[in-house]
Amino acid sequence: MQLYSYFRSSASYRVRIALALKKLDYKYLPVHLVRNEQLAPSFRAVAPAQLVPALVVDEVGAATATITQSLAIIEYLDETVPEPPLLPADALGRARVRTIALDIACEIHPLDNLRVLRYLQSELKVSDDDKNRWYRHWVETGLEVVERQLAGHPSTGRFCHGDTPGLADCVLVPQIFNARRMDCRLDHVPTVMRVFEACMAEPAFASTQPSACPDAT
């Protein structure tokens, strides 16, 4: 397998965690987003949306295929490499885990990714201070929703769902890394932070963090 990734991309970090949890080897192919390497025609041929991550897979008896979108990649990995499972065995549990993951991946992340922040500045002429206020607002309010999902819920354990890491944790941890990098307030989400610390005690999360990537600068 080959993974097109950028060390600071939270979506790429999600996939790196999942690959590590599954103990899968892959070749790391860096795509530097700040330098606009994702806009090169050669990468557009790999990923039509010109976003990372992109996972190139070779299945026995099938042609090479490329999967994009982090959650689609993670669910593919879970279907093709069942152990350890990243989704619960029961339908309600799977729905809960996907809800937490989507509260981050669909409600927080799209408002704060690089191309949105660039548009705010280049097209709408938003100042650096206002851009950062925008970022912090959506991260802080979005994580408050995740806190309500986790706090006091009987299925919340050491991790987002139970006592083994899964899909929701793969999505939560990268968002906290970005939140810290942008000086977001996090004292209002104690359950979120407890789960984050539990995750970071696991090698699959610690060994794939941005600073551990080959392209970290």
N, C-alpha and C positions, 0 to 999 in steps of 0.2 A: 504494500500500500504506500501511497504517497500523499502527504498532507501539505497543501498550500496554506500557509499560516502567516500571521504577523504577531509578534510577541505581545503587543499591547491590545490586540483585538480580543474583546471578551468572548465573542462568538467562537473564535479559534480556540481560546482557552477551554471552553466547554468541551470541545471535541478532544483536545489533548487529555483532559481529565478522563473522559470516557475510555479512550484508547488505553490509558494507563490502568484504569480499573479492570479492563478486560485483558490486561497484560499482552497487548498486541504491539508488534514492532511495525515501524513505518519510517519512511524517508521524509525528513522535514525539508520543505521547499519554501523559503522565505519570500514574502511579497510585501515590500515596504509601502505601506499606505500613505504615509506622509510625503514620500517622494513620488507618489502617483504611479507606482509600478503596476497597480491593479488596472490602470487604464491602457496598458500596452496591448496592441492587437493580439500578441501571442497569449496573453492571459485571458483575453475576452474569448478566445477559442476554447479555453478550458472552462471558464465560468461566465456564461452570458451576462449575468448581472454585474460582473466585475467586482465581486465581493469575496472576502474570505470568511470562513474556510471553504476549501474544496478538497474532497477526498477522492483519489483515484484508486479504484479497486480492480483486482483481477479475480474473477470467479472461475472455478474449474468448469471447462466446457462452454464458457461465455466470453464475449469480447470485453476488453477493458471498458469500464464505465466510470463516469465522474458523478459524484453526488455533492450537491451544494445545499446550503441552509443547515445550520448546526443541529437543529432538533431532528431533521430528517436523517442526518448522518448518524446521530446517536441512536435513534430508533432502528436504523438499519443494522448498526453494530449489535444492538440488543437482540434483534431477530436472528442474526446469522451466527452470533457467538453468545449463546444463552446464559453462560455462567461467567461471572456472577450477574444475576439479573439487575437491571437498572429501573425496572418497573415492577410494582407489586403484582401478585398472582390474581388478586380479585379486581373486578371491574371498578368498584367504587374507589379502591385504593389507587388504581391507575388514573382515574379521573381526577382525584385530588392532586396527585403528583404532577400531572400535566397542567392543572390549573395554576399551581404555584410556579411552574416553569414558564408558562405563558404570561403570567402576571409580570414577570421580569422581561422575558424575551420579546413580548409584543406590546407591553404598556410602558416600560421604562426605556429599554435599549434603543428603540427606533427614534425616540425624540432626542437622543444624546449622542448618536454616532457621528463619526467624523464628517460625513458629507452634509449632514444637517447643520452641524456647527459651522462648517465652512460657508454654507448658504446664508446663514444668519449674518455672518460677517461680510462676505463679499457682495451679496446681493441686497441685503436689507440694511447693511451698514451699522450693524449692532456693535457696540463697543466690547472690548475684552471683558470688562466688569459685568456688563449686562449678559453677555454670552455665558459667563460662569454662573451668574445668578439663575439663568434659564436651566443650565445643567443641574445645579444643586436642587432647584425646586422640584424637578421631575424625578430625580433620584430619591430625594428625601421623602416626598409624598408617596412615591411608588413603593419604596421599602416599608413604609408604614402599613400599606395594604398587606404586604407579605407577612409583616409582624402579626397582623390580626389573623391571618391564615394559620400561623404557627402557634401563637401563644395560647396555652390552655387546651389545645385540641388533643383529644385522646390518642390520635395516631402520630403526633409529633413525639419523637424519641430523642436519641442522641443526635440524629440527623433530621432532615425535613420530614421524613416519613419512616418511622421505626429506627432501628439501631444499626442499619447498614446504609452506606451512601448510595444514592440513586440519581435519577435524571434531574430532579429538582435541585439537588446539591451541586450537580455539574453546572447548573445555570446560575445558582445563587453566588457561589464563590467568586467568579470573575466580576460580577457586578459590584461586590464589595471592594475588590481590588481597585476598580475604577473610581468608586466613590471615595476611597481614601486618597487616591492620587489627586482628586479634584477638591479635597478638603470638605467633603459633605459631612453634615451632622449625622451621627450614628448612635448617639446616646438614647434616642427615642425608640430604638429597635433592639432591646436586650436579647430577645429570643433569637432573632436573626443572627446577632453577633455570637451568641453561644454556639449555634449550629456552625457558623463560619469557623470558629476556633476548633471545634471538633473535627471539621473537615481538614483543616490545615495540619492537624496532627497525623493525618494519613499520608503515606508516601505518594499516592497517586495525585493528590492535590499539590503537595509541596514541591514535588520533583518536576511539575509541568508549569509552575507559575511563571509569569513573564520574565523575571530575572534569570531564570534557568534556561531560557530559550537560546538557540544558537545565534539568533539575530538581535538579541538584547543589546541595547546601546544606552 
